[in-house]
Amino acid sequence: MYKAIIIEDEYPTMELMKFMLERSEKYTIIGTFSNPLEALEYIGQLSPDVTFIDIEMPKMNGFELAKQIRNQNFMTEIVFATAYKKYEQEAKKLDIIDFIHKPVTFNAILNITKMIDMKRS
């Protein structure tokens, strides 16, 4: 099982992501955050295997959050989840495992799981 956190400012989207991750039976949700600054404060204590990050959020966007996570050497796979395709090229320049489009689908979660499994084996 992979420990996961979700950083998403829209509650319905967060709930859908939680449902999809739990349905896969490969993830344990150890934290959900609507505030990226709060997530950054707790990520070191939680030590997630994978972090799902929205890109457009108040206070700090997902790109800046991902950079902060990497600058602080937190060892977590990062997955960006966004409704905007315009961010895909910029996202792929960062050290991430994947970029998925909202609404998140079960197949997208399965593909991410396969990528993490391959990377960790």
Backbone as JSON, one array per atom type, in Angstrom:
{
  "sequence": "MYKAIIIEDEYPTMELMKFMLERSEKYTIIGTFSNPLEALEYIGQLSPDVTFIDIEMPKMNGFELAKQIRNQNFMTEIVFATAYKKYEQEAKKLDIIDFIHKPVTFNAILNITKMIDMKRS",
  "N": [[0.84, -1.19, 0.0], [0.47, 2.21, -0.8], [1.19, 5.23, 0.83], [-0.72, 8.12, 0.71], [-1.24, 11.61, 0.04], [-3.56, 14.24, -0.56], [-3.77, 17.29, -2.14], [-5.85, 19.69, -2.64], [-8.03, 22.25, -3.53], [-10.76, 22.26, -4.04], [-13.54, 20.88, -2.7], [-15.44, 18.81, -3.71], [-13.91, 17.66, -5.79], [-11.71, 16.74, -4.36], [-12.95, 14.76, -2.8], [-13.77, 12.97, -4.81], [-11.25, 12.15, -5.76], [-10.24, 10.9, -3.45], [-12.07, 8.78, -3.27], [-11.5, 7.36, -5.67], [-8.8, 6.64, -5.27], [-8.97, 5.06, -2.93], [-10.62, 3.06, -3.89], [-8.93, 1.67, -5.58], [-7.47, 0.12, -3.89], [-4.78, 0.23, -3.38], [-3.8, 2.35, -2.08], [-3.44, 4.26, 0.89], [-5.03, 6.86, 2.35], [-3.48, 9.37, 3.93], [-3.65, 11.97, 4.5], [-5.44, 14.98, 3.77], [-5.61, 18.09, 2.2], [-6.72, 21.41, 1.82], [-5.4, 23.7, 1.75], [-2.39, 24.69, 0.48], [-0.14, 25.67, 1.87], [-0.48, 24.72, 4.47], [-0.33, 21.99, 3.92], [2.36, 21.78, 3.15], [3.55, 22.28, 5.56], [3.0, 19.93, 6.99], [3.86, 17.75, 5.49], [6.42, 16.64, 5.84], [6.22, 15.33, 8.31], [4.25, 13.46, 7.74], [5.26, 11.88, 5.66], [4.52, 10.94, 2.91], [4.14, 8.47, 0.31], [3.23, 9.15, -2.16], [2.07, 12.19, -3.57], [-0.7, 13.98, -4.43], [-1.4, 16.76, -6.32], [-3.2, 19.68, -6.9], [-3.11, 22.26, -9.39], [-3.98, 24.98, -9.75], [-4.44, 26.88, -7.1], [-5.34, 28.82, -4.21], [-3.1, 31.05, -2.43], [-0.7, 29.51, -2.85], [0.49, 28.17, -5.81], [0.29, 24.92, -7.44], [2.68, 24.3, -8.81], [4.65, 25.85, -7.52], [4.4, 24.76, -4.98], [5.24, 22.1, -5.46], [7.91, 22.59, -6.13], [8.83, 23.57, -3.67], [8.49, 21.29, -2.11], [10.4, 19.6, -3.29], [12.72, 21.15, -2.86], [12.95, 20.92, -0.13], [13.67, 18.37, 0.1], [11.8, 16.27, 0.44], [10.84, 12.98, 0.15], [8.79, 11.98, -2.01], [6.54, 10.83, -4.47], [5.25, 12.87, -7.01], [2.16, 13.83, -8.29], [0.47, 15.73, -10.55], [-2.77, 17.03, -10.71], [-5.15, 18.36, -12.7], [-7.6, 20.44, -14.32], [-6.83, 21.78, -16.5], [-5.33, 21.66, -19.52], [-3.35, 23.29, -20.46], [-1.27, 23.47, -18.68], [0.29, 21.24, -18.85], [2.81, 20.92, -20.25], [4.58, 22.58, -18.78], [4.37, 21.34, -16.3], [5.53, 18.85, -16.76], [8.18, 19.47, -16.85], [9.06, 19.46, -14.34], [10.1, 17.42, -11.55], [8.18, 14.97, -11.59], [5.87, 12.19, -11.27], [3.59, 11.86, -12.79], [1.0, 13.5, -14.74], [-2.28, 14.27, -14.52], [-5.57, 14.59, -15.9], [-8.47, 16.29, -14.81], [-11.91, 15.42, -14.71], [-10.68, 13.07, -12.35], [-9.99, 9.76, -13.23], [-10.63, 6.24, -12.71], [-8.97, 4.62, -14.27], [-6.81, 6.33, -14.73], [-5.73, 6.46, -12.16], [-4.97, 3.8, -11.84], [-2.97, 3.65, -13.83], [-1.06, 5.43, -12.78], [-0.37, 4.04, -10.49], [0.87, 1.79, -11.61], [3.12, 3.03, -12.75], [4.45, 3.97, -10.46], [4.92, 1.53, -9.16], [6.68, 0.34, -11.03], [8.84, 2.15, -10.94], [9.71, 1.83, -8.35], [10.51, -0.78, -8.21]],
  "CA": [[0.0, 0.0, 0.0], [1.16, 3.49, -0.85], [0.62, 6.31, 1.63], [-0.98, 9.24, -0.19], [-1.94, 12.81, 0.47], [-4.21, 14.99, -1.62], [-3.78, 18.73, -1.91], [-6.89, 20.1, -3.6], [-8.85, 23.27, -2.88], [-12.18, 22.05, -4.33], [-13.96, 19.72, -1.91], [-15.97, 17.68, -4.49], [-12.8, 17.02, -6.51], [-10.94, 16.0, -3.36], [-13.72, 13.57, -2.44], [-13.67, 12.05, -5.93], [-9.91, 11.58, -5.76], [-10.17, 9.96, -2.33], [-12.84, 7.6, -3.65], [-10.76, 6.62, -6.7], [-7.6, 6.06, -4.66], [-9.37, 3.99, -2.03], [-11.18, 1.98, -4.72], [-7.84, 0.89, -6.17], [-6.94, -0.73, -2.82], [-3.32, 0.33, -3.36], [-3.46, 3.58, -1.39], [-4.01, 4.67, 2.16], [-5.03, 8.31, 2.41], [-2.97, 9.77, 5.25], [-3.9, 13.39, 4.7], [-6.04, 15.79, 2.71], [-5.4, 19.5, 2.51], [-7.22, 22.38, 0.86], [-4.45, 24.8, 1.83], [-1.05, 24.18, 0.17], [0.83, 26.03, 2.91], [-0.67, 23.76, 5.55], [0.21, 20.71, 3.45], [3.81, 21.88, 3.2], [3.92, 22.21, 6.97], [2.83, 18.58, 7.52], [4.33, 16.68, 4.6], [7.59, 16.0, 6.42], [5.76, 14.43, 9.36], [3.42, 12.39, 7.18], [6.11, 11.07, 4.76], [3.72, 10.19, 1.93], [4.81, 7.87, -0.85], [2.76, 9.89, -3.33], [1.34, 13.41, -3.27], [-1.53, 14.45, -5.54], [-1.43, 18.21, -6.16], [-3.89, 20.55, -7.84], [-2.2, 23.32, -9.81], [-4.54, 26.29, -9.44], [-4.91, 26.97, -5.72], [-4.98, 30.1, -3.58], [-1.96, 31.16, -1.53], [0.48, 28.94, -3.51], [0.03, 27.25, -6.85], [0.86, 23.58, -7.36], [4.08, 24.28, -9.27], [5.49, 26.37, -6.44], [4.36, 23.76, -3.92], [6.1, 20.98, -5.87], [9.3, 23.05, -6.01], [9.14, 23.61, -2.24], [8.62, 19.89, -1.67], [11.7, 19.12, -3.76], [13.78, 21.91, -2.18], [13.07, 20.42, 1.23], [14.09, 16.97, -0.03], [10.8, 15.28, 0.84], [10.86, 11.87, -0.79], [7.43, 11.61, -2.38], [6.22, 10.96, -5.88], [4.3, 13.95, -7.2], [1.21, 13.74, -9.4], [-0.37, 16.91, -10.71], [-4.13, 16.77, -11.19], [-5.73, 19.65, -13.06], [-8.57, 20.46, -15.41], [-6.29, 22.64, -17.54], [-4.27, 21.05, -20.33], [-2.3, 24.28, -20.73], [-0.18, 23.33, -17.72], [0.96, 19.95, -18.98], [4.23, 21.05, -20.63], [5.32, 23.11, -17.64], [4.37, 20.32, -15.25], [6.45, 17.76, -17.1], [9.55, 19.95, -16.66], [9.37, 19.24, -12.93], [10.34, 16.03, -11.17], [6.9, 14.38, -11.22], [5.63, 10.86, -11.82], [2.56, 11.95, -13.82], [0.1, 14.64, -14.85], [-3.58, 13.71, -14.91], [-6.63, 15.56, -16.15], [-9.71, 16.15, -14.05], [-12.09, 14.66, -13.49], [-9.79, 11.93, -12.2], [-10.65, 8.48, -13.52], [-10.03, 5.06, -12.1], [-7.87, 4.18, -15.14], [-5.66, 7.21, -14.47], [-5.14, 6.02, -10.89], [-4.28, 2.51, -12.12], [-1.73, 3.95, -14.58], [-0.11, 6.02, -11.84], [0.08, 2.94, -9.63], [1.82, 1.0, -12.4], [4.36, 3.8, -12.87], [5.13, 3.95, -9.16], [5.4, 0.16, -8.97], [7.86, 0.14, -11.9], [9.92, 3.0, -10.46], [10.17, 1.34, -7.05], [10.99, -2.18, -8.27]],
  "C": [[0.89, 1.25, 0.0], [0.42, 4.5, 0.03], [0.47, 7.53, 0.73], [-1.58, 10.43, 0.55], [-2.49, 13.5, -0.77], [-4.22, 16.46, -1.22], [-4.65, 19.33, -3.01], [-7.81, 21.09, -2.91], [-10.34, 23.15, -3.16], [-12.64, 20.75, -3.68], [-14.54, 18.58, -2.75], [-14.88, 16.93, -5.26], [-11.95, 16.2, -5.55], [-11.65, 14.7, -3.0], [-13.68, 12.53, -3.56], [-12.3, 11.38, -5.97], [-9.75, 10.57, -4.63], [-10.89, 8.66, -2.69], [-12.06, 6.74, -4.66], [-9.51, 5.94, -6.12], [-7.96, 4.89, -3.75], [-9.93, 2.79, -2.79], [-10.07, 1.09, -5.3], [-7.23, -0.1, -5.18], [-5.42, -0.76, -2.77], [-2.84, 1.54, -2.56], [-4.16, 3.68, -0.05], [-3.91, 6.18, 2.2], [-4.62, 8.72, 3.83], [-3.15, 11.25, 5.51], [-4.56, 14.02, 3.5], [-5.94, 17.24, 3.15], [-6.03, 20.36, 1.41], [-6.29, 23.6, 0.79], [-3.03, 24.27, 1.58], [0.01, 24.52, 1.22], [0.73, 25.09, 4.11], [-0.1, 22.39, 5.16], [1.73, 20.69, 3.55], [4.32, 21.76, 4.64], [3.91, 20.76, 7.5], [3.46, 17.47, 6.69], [5.55, 15.94, 5.16], [7.23, 15.01, 7.51], [5.01, 13.24, 8.8], [4.22, 11.41, 6.3], [5.29, 10.25, 3.76], [4.59, 9.58, 0.84], [4.45, 8.64, -2.12], [1.9, 11.06, -2.87], [0.62, 13.87, -4.53], [-1.78, 15.94, -5.32], [-2.24, 18.86, -7.29], [-2.92, 21.66, -8.23], [-2.74, 24.7, -9.44], [-5.16, 26.27, -8.05], [-4.56, 28.34, -5.18], [-3.77, 29.95, -2.67], [-0.66, 30.62, -2.12], [-0.01, 27.99, -4.59], [0.79, 25.92, -6.74], [2.31, 23.49, -7.82], [5.02, 24.75, -8.16], [5.53, 25.37, -5.28], [5.29, 22.59, -4.24], [7.58, 21.37, -5.74], [9.72, 23.1, -4.54], [9.33, 22.2, -1.67], [9.99, 19.34, -2.07], [12.85, 19.84, -3.06], [14.0, 21.44, -0.76], [13.39, 18.93, 1.28], [13.09, 15.96, 0.53], [10.73, 14.22, -0.25], [9.43, 11.38, -1.03], [7.29, 11.72, -3.89], [5.15, 12.04, -5.99], [3.47, 13.69, -8.44], [0.43, 15.03, -9.42], [-1.72, 16.46, -11.26], [-4.78, 18.11, -11.45], [-6.71, 19.5, -14.21], [-8.01, 21.2, -16.63], [-5.11, 22.0, -18.27], [-3.1, 22.0, -20.57], [-1.11, 24.15, -19.8], [0.68, 22.08, -17.94], [2.45, 20.07, -19.32], [5.07, 21.57, -19.47], [5.44, 22.08, -16.53], [5.41, 19.24, -15.53], [7.92, 18.18, -17.02], [10.01, 19.71, -15.22], [9.54, 17.74, -12.68], [9.03, 15.41, -10.64], [6.76, 13.0, -11.83], [4.57, 10.92, -12.92], [1.77, 13.24, -13.69], [-1.23, 14.07, -15.3], [-4.6, 14.83, -15.02], [-7.84, 15.25, -15.28], [-10.87, 16.11, -15.03], [-11.22, 13.4, -13.5], [-10.58, 10.65, -12.45], [-9.93, 7.34, -12.83], [-8.85, 4.56, -12.94], [-6.63, 5.05, -14.94], [-4.96, 6.8, -13.18], [-4.39, 4.7, -11.09], [-2.98, 2.73, -12.86], [-0.66, 4.55, -13.68], [0.49, 4.92, -10.95], [1.12, 2.09, -10.36], [3.17, 1.72, -12.52], [5.14, 3.81, -11.56], [5.7, 2.57, -8.88], [6.68, -0.08, -9.78], [9.05, 0.92, -11.37], [10.53, 2.44, -9.17], [10.68, -0.09, -7.09], [12.4, -2.28, -8.78]]
}
